[in-house]
């Protein structure tokens, strides 16, 4: 079974940037996505990308600020996060699957914490 491991989270001031990475233990012939979960809230969709990387989809709340990308040769997926806001604070998860619903994803990483201070 493919394992997914996130990295790159941390503490950043509002307006700052972070780049999250997701490393896969094997090449996944599938789309992938990023989700996030803040304390007391449900896990929500952030962005998704097709297997080839040619098609991407971003949540309205992050559109224009976050960019999803992937490098199949390196078995990596990324989330570049710019202009961060305190409301972006959450645990960020990478996952294998398709669509905007958590039900479309069947393999998840353990998450990386992102904290944005005001």
N, CA, C and O atoms as CSV, one atom per row, in Angstrom:
chain,resi,resn,atom,element,x,y,z
A,1,UNK,N,N,0.847,-1.173,0.000
A,1,UNK,CA,C,0.000,0.000,0.000
A,1,UNK,C,C,0.892,1.235,0.000
A,1,UNK,O,O,1.885,1.301,0.724
A,2,UNK,N,N,0.525,2.204,-0.817
A,2,UNK,CA,C,1.317,3.425,-0.888
A,2,UNK,C,C,1.161,4.207,0.408
A,2,UNK,O,O,0.070,4.303,0.970
A,3,UNK,N,N,2.255,4.753,0.861
A,3,UNK,CA,C,2.256,5.601,2.042
A,3,UNK,C,C,2.456,7.057,1.610
A,3,UNK,O,O,3.240,7.343,0.705
A,4,UNK,N,N,1.744,7.961,2.263
A,4,UNK,CA,C,1.857,9.382,1.969
A,4,UNK,C,C,2.355,10.105,3.210
A,4,UNK,O,O,1.851,9.876,4.310
A,5,UNK,N,N,3.337,10.973,3.039
A,5,UNK,CA,C,3.911,11.703,4.168
A,5,UNK,C,C,3.992,13.187,3.810
A,5,UNK,O,O,4.617,13.575,2.823
A,6,UNK,N,N,3.340,14.004,4.642
A,6,UNK,CA,C,3.370,15.447,4.443
A,6,UNK,C,C,4.534,16.072,5.205
A,6,UNK,O,O,4.992,15.546,6.218
A,7,UNK,N,N,4.994,17.198,4.694
A,7,UNK,CA,C,6.027,17.973,5.378
A,7,UNK,C,C,5.910,19.428,4.953
A,7,UNK,O,O,5.222,19.751,3.985
A,8,UNK,N,N,6.593,20.308,5.693
A,8,UNK,CA,C,6.631,21.713,5.319
A,8,UNK,C,C,5.743,22.624,6.125
A,8,UNK,O,O,5.760,23.839,5.929
A,9,UNK,N,N,4.965,22.059,7.034
A,9,UNK,CA,C,4.124,22.897,7.868
A,9,UNK,C,C,4.947,23.679,8.883
A,9,UNK,O,O,6.146,23.450,9.045
A,10,UNK,N,N,4.283,24.601,9.557
A,10,UNK,CA,C,4.979,25.398,10.561
A,10,UNK,C,C,4.179,26.607,10.969
A,10,UNK,O,O,2.991,26.726,10.668
A,11,UNK,N,N,4.858,27.507,11.665
A,11,UNK,CA,C,4.248,28.751,12.134
A,11,UNK,C,C,4.702,29.893,11.239
A,11,UNK,O,O,5.896,30.053,10.985
A,12,UNK,N,N,3.759,30.680,10.767
A,12,UNK,CA,C,4.081,31.792,9.880
A,12,UNK,C,C,3.154,32.953,10.198
A,12,UNK,O,O,2.026,32.752,10.649
A,13,UNK,N,N,3.628,34.156,9.964
A,13,UNK,CA,C,2.795,35.338,10.181
A,13,UNK,C,C,1.831,35.526,9.006
A,13,UNK,O,O,2.088,35.087,7.886
A,14,UNK,N,N,0.741,36.180,9.297
A,14,UNK,CA,C,-0.226,36.491,8.239
A,14,UNK,C,C,0.471,37.251,7.109
A,14,UNK,O,O,1.275,38.154,7.339
A,15,UNK,N,N,0.136,36.856,5.897
A,15,UNK,CA,C,0.769,37.442,4.730
A,15,UNK,C,C,1.977,36.671,4.241
A,15,UNK,O,O,2.490,36.937,3.154
A,16,UNK,N,N,2.432,35.722,5.032
A,16,UNK,CA,C,3.594,34.938,4.682
A,16,UNK,C,C,3.265,33.768,3.769
A,16,UNK,O,O,2.132,33.607,3.316
A,17,UNK,N,N,4.274,32.962,3.513
A,17,UNK,CA,C,4.145,31.828,2.599
A,17,UNK,C,C,4.721,30.561,3.212
A,17,UNK,O,O,5.621,30.604,4.050
A,18,UNK,N,N,4.183,29.445,2.778
A,18,UNK,CA,C,4.710,28.127,3.105
A,18,UNK,C,C,4.536,27.238,1.891
A,18,UNK,O,O,3.649,27.455,1.066
A,19,UNK,N,N,5.393,26.237,1.792
A,19,UNK,CA,C,5.245,25.237,0.733
A,19,UNK,C,C,5.164,23.866,1.382
A,19,UNK,O,O,6.123,23.395,1.993
A,20,UNK,N,N,4.020,23.238,1.243
A,20,UNK,CA,C,3.836,21.889,1.752
A,20,UNK,C,C,4.257,20.884,0.687
A,20,UNK,O,O,4.088,21.108,-0.511
A,21,UNK,N,N,4.811,19.770,1.160
A,21,UNK,CA,C,5.179,18.679,0.274
A,21,UNK,C,C,4.510,17.403,0.718
A,21,UNK,O,O,4.264,17.199,1.907
A,22,UNK,N,N,4.219,16.556,-0.226
A,22,UNK,CA,C,3.663,15.238,0.048
A,22,UNK,C,C,4.510,14.228,-0.707
A,22,UNK,O,O,4.610,14.272,-1.933
A,23,UNK,N,N,5.118,13.317,0.043
A,23,UNK,CA,C,5.959,12.289,-0.554
A,23,UNK,C,C,5.210,10.970,-0.573
A,23,UNK,O,O,4.676,10.533,0.446
A,24,UNK,N,N,5.173,10.341,-1.736
A,24,UNK,CA,C,4.532,9.041,-1.873
A,24,UNK,C,C,5.597,7.954,-1.909
A,24,UNK,O,O,6.667,8.134,-2.490
A,25,UNK,N,N,5.289,6.816,-1.275
A,25,UNK,CA,C,6.254,5.715,-1.229
A,25,UNK,C,C,6.347,4.996,-2.565
A,25,UNK,O,O,7.305,4.269,-2.828
A,26,UNK,N,N,5.342,5.209,-3.404
A,26,UNK,CA,C,5.330,4.605,-4.731
A,26,UNK,C,C,4.560,5.518,-5.662
A,26,UNK,O,O,3.768,6.352,-5.223
A,27,UNK,N,N,4.802,5.350,-6.952
A,27,UNK,CA,C,4.083,6.165,-7.917
A,27,UNK,C,C,2.602,5.822,-7.879
A,27,UNK,O,O,2.216,4.656,-7.946
A,28,UNK,N,N,1.788,6.855,-7.769
A,28,UNK,CA,C,0.344,6.638,-7.690
A,28,UNK,C,C,-0.283,7.048,-9.008
A,28,UNK,O,O,-0.249,8.219,-9.388
A,29,UNK,N,N,-0.854,6.079,-9.700
A,29,UNK,CA,C,-1.509,6.371,-10.973
A,29,UNK,C,C,-2.929,6.841,-10.705
A,29,UNK,O,O,-3.914,6.211,-11.090
A,30,UNK,N,N,-2.984,7.993,-10.019
A,30,UNK,CA,C,-4.270,8.512,-9.589
A,30,UNK,C,C,-4.143,10.001,-9.358
A,30,UNK,O,O,-3.043,10.536,-9.222
A,31,UNK,N,N,-5.280,10.655,-9.317
A,31,UNK,CA,C,-5.278,12.036,-8.887
A,31,UNK,C,C,-4.941,12.115,-7.411
A,31,UNK,O,O,-4.968,11.117,-6.692
A,32,UNK,N,N,-4.624,13.318,-6.978
A,32,UNK,CA,C,-4.318,13.534,-5.570
A,32,UNK,C,C,-4.892,14.880,-5.137
A,32,UNK,O,O,-5.270,15.714,-5.960
A,33,UNK,N,N,-4.942,15.063,-3.824
A,33,UNK,CA,C,-5.508,16.313,-3.329
A,33,UNK,C,C,-4.962,16.705,-1.976
A,33,UNK,O,O,-4.302,15.927,-1.288
A,34,UNK,N,N,-5.259,17.936,-1.623
A,34,UNK,CA,C,-4.957,18.469,-0.295
A,34,UNK,C,C,-6.267,18.818,0.393
A,34,UNK,O,O,-7.166,19.403,-0.213
A,35,UNK,N,N,-6.364,18.458,1.652
A,35,UNK,CA,C,-7.481,18.820,2.506
A,35,UNK,C,C,-6.913,19.449,3.776
A,35,UNK,O,O,-5.719,19.341,4.056
A,36,UNK,N,N,-7.775,20.098,4.528
A,36,UNK,CA,C,-7.342,20.650,5.810
A,36,UNK,C,C,-8.458,20.519,6.831
A,36,UNK,O,O,-9.638,20.447,6.490
A,37,UNK,N,N,-8.050,20.491,8.090
A,37,UNK,CA,C,-9.020,20.370,9.170
A,37,UNK,C,C,-8.591,21.239,10.326
A,37,UNK,O,O,-7.528,21.039,10.915
A,38,UNK,N,N,-9.432,22.212,10.646
A,38,UNK,CA,C,-9.197,23.091,11.787
A,38,UNK,C,C,-9.875,22.489,13.014
A,38,UNK,O,O,-10.805,21.695,12.873
A,39,UNK,N,N,-9.430,22.852,14.208
A,39,UNK,CA,C,-10.035,22.306,15.430
A,39,UNK,C,C,-11.535,22.538,15.474
A,39,UNK,O,O,-12.007,23.657,15.275
A,40,UNK,N,N,-12.276,21.475,15.734
A,40,UNK,CA,C,-13.723,21.583,15.854
A,40,UNK,C,C,-14.465,21.676,14.542
A,40,UNK,O,O,-15.683,21.852,14.525
A,41,UNK,N,N,-13.744,21.559,13.442
A,41,UNK,CA,C,-14.389,21.665,12.134
A,41,UNK,C,C,-14.186,20.393,11.335
A,41,UNK,O,O,-13.308,19.584,11.635
A,42,UNK,N,N,-15.013,20.230,10.310
A,42,UNK,CA,C,-14.873,19.076,9.445
A,42,UNK,C,C,-13.685,19.274,8.486
A,42,UNK,O,O,-13.260,20.394,8.202
A,43,UNK,N,N,-13.180,18.148,8.009
A,43,UNK,CA,C,-12.106,18.202,7.024
A,43,UNK,C,C,-12.670,18.794,5.721
A,43,UNK,O,O,-13.728,18.385,5.244
A,44,UNK,N,N,-11.942,19.760,5.167
A,44,UNK,CA,C,-12.445,20.433,3.984
A,44,UNK,C,C,-11.446,20.373,2.835
A,44,UNK,O,O,-10.234,20.292,3.033
A,45,UNK,N,N,-11.994,20.415,1.647
A,45,UNK,CA,C,-11.215,20.364,0.417
A,45,UNK,C,C,-10.417,21.647,0.248
A,45,UNK,O,O,-10.914,22.742,0.511
A,46,UNK,N,N,-9.173,21.500,-0.194
A,46,UNK,CA,C,-8.330,22.655,-0.500
A,46,UNK,C,C,-8.009,22.693,-1.990
A,46,UNK,O,O,-8.259,23.695,-2.660
A,47,UNK,N,N,-7.456,21.598,-2.505
A,47,UNK,CA,C,-7.068,21.575,-3.917
A,47,UNK,C,C,-6.900,20.140,-4.377
A,47,UNK,O,O,-6.646,19.245,-3.572
A,48,UNK,N,N,-7.043,19.927,-5.682
A,48,UNK,CA,C,-6.864,18.605,-6.267
A,48,UNK,C,C,-6.142,18.736,-7.598
A,48,UNK,O,O,-6.172,19.782,-8.247
A,49,UNK,N,N,-5.492,17.645,-7.985
A,49,UNK,CA,C,-4.731,17.650,-9.234
A,49,UNK,C,C,-4.858,16.280,-9.885
A,49,UNK,O,O,-4.877,15.253,-9.206
A,50,UNK,N,N,-4.945,16.280,-11.210
A,50,UNK,CA,C,-5.041,15.031,-11.939
A,50,UNK,C,C,-3.698,14.314,-11.931
A,50,UNK,O,O,-2.675,14.898,-11.572
A,51,UNK,N,N,-3.710,13.026,-12.334
A,51,UNK,CA,C,-2.478,12.248,-12.288
A,51,UNK,C,C,-1.372,12.914,-13.117
A,51,UNK,O,O,-0.228,12.994,-12.668
A,52,UNK,N,N,-1.698,13.379,-14.294
A,52,UNK,CA,C,-0.702,13.996,-15.157
A,52,UNK,C,C,-0.360,15.421,-14.780
A,52,UNK,O,O,0.611,15.991,-15.278
A,53,UNK,N,N,-1.164,15.997,-13.894
A,53,UNK,CA,C,-0.905,17.371,-13.472
A,53,UNK,C,C,-1.513,18.428,-14.365
A,53,UNK,O,O,-1.383,19.623,-14.097
A,54,UNK,N,N,-2.173,18.001,-15.420
A,54,UNK,CA,C,-2.704,18.974,-16.363
A,54,UNK,C,C,-4.000,19.622,-15.942
A,54,UNK,O,O,-4.408,20.634,-16.513
A,55,UNK,N,N,-4.647,19.053,-14.954
A,55,UNK,CA,C,-5.921,19.598,-14.479
A,55,UNK,C,C,-5.852,19.822,-12.977
A,55,UNK,O,O,-5.505,18.917,-12.219
A,56,UNK,N,N,-6.181,21.023,-12.559
A,56,UNK,CA,C,-6.182,21.348,-11.136
A,56,UNK,C,C,-7.509,21.986,-10.746
A,56,UNK,O,O,-8.252,22.491,-11.587
A,57,UNK,N,N,-7.779,21.947,-9.464
A,57,UNK,CA,C,-9.035,22.459,-8.923
A,57,UNK,C,C,-8.730,23.002,-7.535
A,57,UNK,O,O,-8.157,22.297,-6.703
A,58,UNK,N,N,-9.107,24.241,-7.281
A,58,UNK,CA,C,-8.843,24.861,-5.982
A,58,UNK,C,C,-10.139,25.345,-5.345
A,58,UNK,O,O,-11.039,25.827,-6.034
A,59,UNK,N,N,-10.224,25.216,-4.051
A,59,UNK,CA,C,-11.374,25.748,-3.324
A,59,UNK,C,C,-11.410,27.269,-3.486
A,59,UNK,O,O,-10.372,27.918,-3.612
A,60,UNK,N,N,-12.603,27.812,-3.479
A,60,UNK,CA,C,-12.754,29.251,-3.643
A,60,UNK,C,C,-11.990,30.017,-2.567
A,60,UNK,O,O,-11.464,31.100,-2.826
A,61,UNK,N,N,-11.931,29.458,-1.368
A,61,UNK,CA,C,-11.299,30.147,-0.245
A,61,UNK,C,C,-9.792,30.310,-0.410
A,61,UNK,O,O,-9.177,31.135,0.265
A,62,UNK,N,N,-9.199,29.527,-1.305
A,62,UNK,CA,C,-7.741,29.588,-1.487
A,62,UNK,C,C,-7.345,29.981,-2.902
A,62,UNK,O,O,-6.162,30.176,-3.184
A,63,UNK,N,N,-8.308,30.097,-3.781
A,63,UNK,CA,C,-8.021,30.395,-5.179
A,63,UNK,C,C,-7.285,31.726,-5.287
A,63,UNK,O,O,-7.678,32.728,-4.688
A,64,UNK,N,N,-6.214,31.710,-6.061
A,64,UNK,CA,C,-5.400,32.912,-6.218
A,64,UNK,C,C,-4.294,33.042,-5.187
A,64,UNK,O,O,-3.387,33.861,-5.338
A,65,UNK,N,N,-4.371,32.228,-4.135
A,65,UNK,CA,C,-3.338,32.266,-3.078
A,65,UNK,C,C,-2.560,30.956,-2.997
A,65,UNK,O,O,-1.351,30.966,-2.762
A,66,UNK,N,N,-3.239,29.842,-3.188
A,66,UNK,CA,C,-2.615,28.527,-3.104
A,66,UNK,C,C,-2.505,27.931,-4.507
A,66,UNK,O,O,-3.343,28.183,-5.373
A,67,UNK,N,N,-1.449,27.131,-4.710
A,67,UNK,CA,C,-1.274,26.447,-5.991
A,67,UNK,C,C,-0.820,25.015,-5.751
A,67,UNK,O,O,0.183,24.772,-5.080
A,68,UNK,N,N,-1.567,24.078,-6.304
A,68,UNK,CA,C,-1.208,22.668,-6.202
A,68,UNK,C,C,-0.389,22.275,-7.426
A,68,UNK,O,O,-0.638,22.750,-8.534
A,69,UNK,N,N,0.594,21.399,-7.212
A,69,UNK,CA,C,1.395,20.894,-8.319
A,69,UNK,C,C,1.935,19.527,-7.932
A,69,UNK,O,O,1.858,19.119,-6.773
A,70,UNK,N,N,2.482,18.827,-8.917
A,70,UNK,CA,C,3.064,17.515,-8.602
A,70,UNK,C,C,4.183,17.212,-9.561
A,70,UNK,O,O,4.253,17.761,-10.661
A,71,UNK,N,N,5.062,16.325,-9.125
A,71,UNK,CA,C,6.185,15.857,-9.927
A,71,UNK,C,C,6.197,14.347,-9.832
A,71,UNK,O,O,6.701,13.781,-8.862
A,72,UNK,N,N,5.639,13.691,-10.847
A,72,UNK,CA,C,5.525,12.232,-10.798
A,72,UNK,C,C,6.887,11.551,-10.761
A,72,UNK,O,O,7.033,10.505,-10.129
A,73,UNK,N,N,7.864,12.115,-11.413
A,73,UNK,CA,C,9.207,11.513,-11.424
A,73,UNK,C,C,9.784,11.438,-10.016
A,73,UNK,O,O,10.518,10.507,-9.685
A,74,UNK,N,N,9.449,12.416,-9.198
A,74,UNK,CA,C,9.932,12.445,-7.815
A,74,UNK,C,C,8.914,11.879,-6.847
A,74,UNK,O,O,9.187,11.785,-5.651
A,75,UNK,N,N,7.738,11.497,-7.343
A,75,UNK,CA,C,6.660,10.992,-6.492
A,75,UNK,C,C,6.296,12.019,-5.426
A,75,UNK,O,O,6.106,11.683,-4.257
A,76,UNK,N,N,6.204,13.262,-5.848
A,76,UNK,CA,C,5.942,14.350,-4.918
A,76,UNK,C,C,4.745,15.167,-5.375
A,76,UNK,O,O,4.471,15.286,-6.569
A,77,UNK,N,N,4.040,15.725,-4.403
A,77,UNK,CA,C,3.000,16.690,-4.660
A,77,UNK,C,C,3.262,17.881,-3.743
A,77,UNK,O,O,3.807,17.730,-2.649
A,78,UNK,N,N,2.869,19.061,-4.204
A,78,UNK,CA,C,3.176,20.271,-3.453
A,78,UNK,C,C,1.928,21.145,-3.303
A,78,UNK,O,O,0.980,21.048,-4.081
A,79,UNK,N,N,1.959,21.988,-2.293
A,79,UNK,CA,C,0.951,23.029,-2.143
A,79,UNK,C,C,1.688,24.305,-1.770
A,79,UNK,O,O,2.139,24.462,-0.635
A,80,UNK,N,N,1.808,25.208,-2.722
A,80,UNK,CA,C,2.399,26.504,-2.456
A,80,UNK,C,C,1.325,27.422,-1.899
A,80,UNK,O,O,0.303,27.661,-2.543
A,81,UNK,N,N,1.561,27.930,-0.707
A,81,UNK,CA,C,0.574,28.754,-0.019
A,81,UNK,C,C,1.145,30.150,0.189
A,81,UNK,O,O,2.124,30.331,0.912
A,82,UNK,N,N,0.532,31.118,-0.442
A,82,UNK,CA,C,0.950,32.518,-0.328
A,82,UNK,C,C,-0.158,33.334,0.329
A,82,UNK,O,O,-1.304,32.893,0.420
A,83,UNK,N,N,0.201,34.522,0.781
A,83,UNK,CA,C,-0.772,35.430,1.403
A,83,UNK,C,C,-1.599,34.718,2.455
A,83,UNK,O,O,-2.825,34.827,2.472
A,84,UNK,N,N,-0.936,33.998,3.319
A,84,UNK,CA,C,-1.633,33.199,4.324
A,84,UNK,C,C,-2.408,34.074,5.298
A,84,UNK,O,O,-1.995,35.182,5.640
A,85,UNK,N,N,-3.542,33.541,5.734
A,85,UNK,CA,C,-4.423,34.219,6.666
A,85,UNK,C,C,-4.587,33.371,7.925
A,85,UNK,O,O,-4.405,32.154,7.874
A,86,UNK,N,N,-4.926,33.990,9.045
A,86,UNK,CA,C,-5.151,33.196,10.266
A,86,UNK,C,C,-6.180,32.090,10.068
A,86,UNK,O,O,-6.062,31.029,10.681
A,87,UNK,N,N,-7.172,32.309,9.237
A,87,UNK,CA,C,-8.188,31.279,9.007
A,87,UNK,C,C,-7.674,30.099,8.191
A,87,UNK,O,O,-8.394,29.116,8.014
A,88,UNK,N,N,-6.441,30.176,7.691
A,88,UNK,CA,C,-5.827,29.036,7.031
A,88,UNK,C,C,-5.204,28.067,8.028
A,88,UNK,O,O,-4.737,26.995,7.643
A,89,UNK,N,N,-5.194,28.432,9.288
A,89,UNK,CA,C,-4.640,27.568,10.325
A,89,UNK,C,C,-5.412,26.260,10.394
A,89,UNK,O,O,-6.633,26.254,10.552
A,90,UNK,N,N,-4.684,25.148,10.273
A,90,UNK,CA,C,-5.314,23.829,10.250
A,90,UNK,C,C,-4.226,22.773,10.122
A,90,UNK,O,O,-3.057,23.084,9.889
A,91,UNK,N,N,-4.632,21.529,10.278
A,91,UNK,CA,C,-3.783,20.403,9.891
A,91,UNK,C,C,-4.078,20.114,8.424
A,91,UNK,O,O,-5.233,19.941,8.035
A,92,UNK,N,N,-3.033,20.065,7.622
A,92,UNK,CA,C,-3.172,19.838,6.191
A,92,UNK,C,C,-2.805,18.391,5.859
A,92,UNK,O,O,-1.781,17.873,6.303
A,93,UNK,N,N,-3.671,17.754,5.067
A,93,UNK,CA,C,-3.501,16.361,4.698
A,93,UNK,C,C,-3.383,16.229,3.186
A,93,UNK,O,O,-4.084,16.912,2.440
A,94,UNK,N,N,-2.503,15.358,2.743
A,94,UNK,CA,C,-2.520,14.982,1.337
A,94,UNK,C,C,-3.201,13.624,1.229
A,94,UNK,O,O,-3.185,12.826,2.166
A,95,UNK,N,N,-3.791,13.383,0.083
A,95,UNK,CA,C,-4.566,12.171,-0.095
A,95,UNK,C,C,-4.578,11.761,-1.562
A,95,UNK,O,O,-4.345,12.577,-2.453
A,96,UNK,N,N,-4.854,10.484,-1.794
A,96,UNK,CA,C,-4.938,9.946,-3.147
A,96,UNK,C,C,-6.400,9.727,-3.491
A,96,UNK,O,O,-7.125,9.052,-2.760
A,97,UNK,N,N,-6.827,10.296,-4.598
A,97,UNK,CA,C,-8.200,10.145,-5.025
A,97,UNK,C,C,-8.579,11.253,-5.979
A,97,UNK,O,O,-7.721,11.900,-6.579
A,98,UNK,N,N,-9.878,11.465,-6.112
A,98,UNK,CA,C,-10.365,12.478,-7.048
A,98,UNK,C,C,-11.545,13.223,-6.449
A,98,UNK,O,O,-12.261,12.709,-5.590
A,99,UNK,N,N,-11.727,14.449,-6.926
A,99,UNK,CA,C,-12.898,15.219,-6.557
A,99,UNK,C,C,-12.679,16.123,-5.362
A,99,UNK,O,O,-11.558,16.296,-4.885
A,100,UNK,N,N,-13.768,16.692,-4.893
A,100,UNK,CA,C,-13.753,17.639,-3.778
A,100,UNK,C,C,-14.235,17.047,-2.474
A,100,UNK,O,O,-14.166,17.705,-1.436
A,101,UNK,N,N,-14.715,15.839,-2.502
A,101,UNK,CA,C,-15.244,15.206,-1.299
A,101,UNK,C,C,-14.225,14.262,-0.685
A,101,UNK,O,O,-13.476,13.592,-1.396
A,102,UNK,N,N,-14.203,14.214,0.658
A,102,UNK,CA,C,-13.296,13.277,1.337
A,102,UNK,C,C,-13.617,11.845,0.939
A,102,UNK,O,O,-12.747,10.977,0.990
A,103,UNK,N,N,-14.860,11.592,0.543
A,103,UNK,CA,C,-15.256,10.230,0.169
A,103,UNK,C,C,-14.585,9.778,-1.113
A,103,UNK,O,O,-14.574,8.585,-1.416
A,104,UNK,N,N,-14.033,10.698,-1.859
A,104,UNK,CA,C,-13.358,10.345,-3.103
A,104,UNK,C,C,-11.901,9.955,-2.910
A,104,UNK,O,O,-11.196,9.692,-3.884
A,105,UNK,N,N,-11.441,9.916,-1.661
A,105,UNK,CA,C,-10.032,9.670,-1.370
A,105,UNK,C,C,-9.884,8.472,-0.450
A,105,UNK,O,O,-10.599,8.346,0.544
A,106,UNK,N,N,-8.954,7.596,-0.788
A,106,UNK,CA,C,-8.858,6.339,-0.055
A,106,UNK,C,C,-7.506,6.105,0.606
A,106,UNK,O,O,-7.302,5.069,1.240
A,107,UNK,N,N,-6.590,7.040,0.470
A,107,UNK,CA,C,-5.292,6.902,1.121
A,107,UNK,C,C,-4.892,8.287,1.606
A,107,UNK,O,O,-4.873,9.244,0.832
A,108,UNK,N,N,-4.569,8.391,2.905
A,108,UNK,CA,C,-4.306,9.693,3.523
A,108,UNK,C,C,-2.964,9.700,4.234
A,108,UNK,O,O,-2.516,8.678,4.753
A,109,UNK,N,N,-2.334,10.854,4.250
A,109,UNK,CA,C,-1.168,11.040,5.090
A,109,UNK,C,C,-1.579,11.367,6.517
A,109,UNK,O,O,-2.769,11.441,6.822
A,110,UNK,N,N,-0.609,11.560,7.379
A,110,UNK,CA,C,-0.893,11.830,8.782
A,110,UNK,C,C,-1.103,13.313,9.065
A,110,UNK,O,O,-1.567,13.671,10.147
A,111,UNK,N,N,-0.776,14.165,8.128
A,111,UNK,CA,C,-1.036,15.590,8.283
A,111,UNK,C,C,0.168,16.381,8.768
A,111,UNK,O,O,1.074,15.852,9.412
A,112,UNK,N,N,0.147,17.654,8.440
A,112,UNK,CA,C,1.174,18.583,8.907
A,112,UNK,C,C,0.478,19.864,9.369
A,112,UNK,O,O,-0.418,20.373,8.696
A,113,UNK,N,N,0.897,20.371,10.516
A,113,UNK,CA,C,0.232,21.528,11.108
A,113,UNK,C,C,0.711,22.821,10.458
A,113,UNK,O,O,1.910,23.048,10.294
A,114,UNK,N,N,-0.236,23.647,10.098
A,114,UNK,CA,C,0.047,25.000,9.617
A,114,UNK,C,C,-0.640,25.980,10.565
A,114,UNK,O,O,-1.851,25.905,10.773
A,115,UNK,N,N,0.127,26.885,11.130
A,115,UNK,CA,C,-0.409,27.887,12.034
A,115,UNK,C,C,-0.036,29.270,11.521
A,115,UNK,O,O,1.138,29.576,11.315
A,116,UNK,N,N,-1.054,30.097,11.318
A,116,UNK,CA,C,-0.840,31.450,10.812
A,116,UNK,C,C,-1.215,32.435,11.917
A,116,UNK,O,O,-2.363,32.482,12.358
A,117,UNK,N,N,-0.252,33.205,12.350
A,117,UNK,CA,C,-0.509,34.167,13.423
A,117,UNK,C,C,-0.885,35.527,12.834
A,117,UNK,O,O,-0.427,35.912,11.758
A,118,UNK,N,N,-1.727,36.232,13.570
A,118,UNK,CA,C,-2.190,37.547,13.088
A,118,UNK,C,C,-1.270,38.663,13.535
A,118,UNK,O,O,-1.513,39.827,13.218
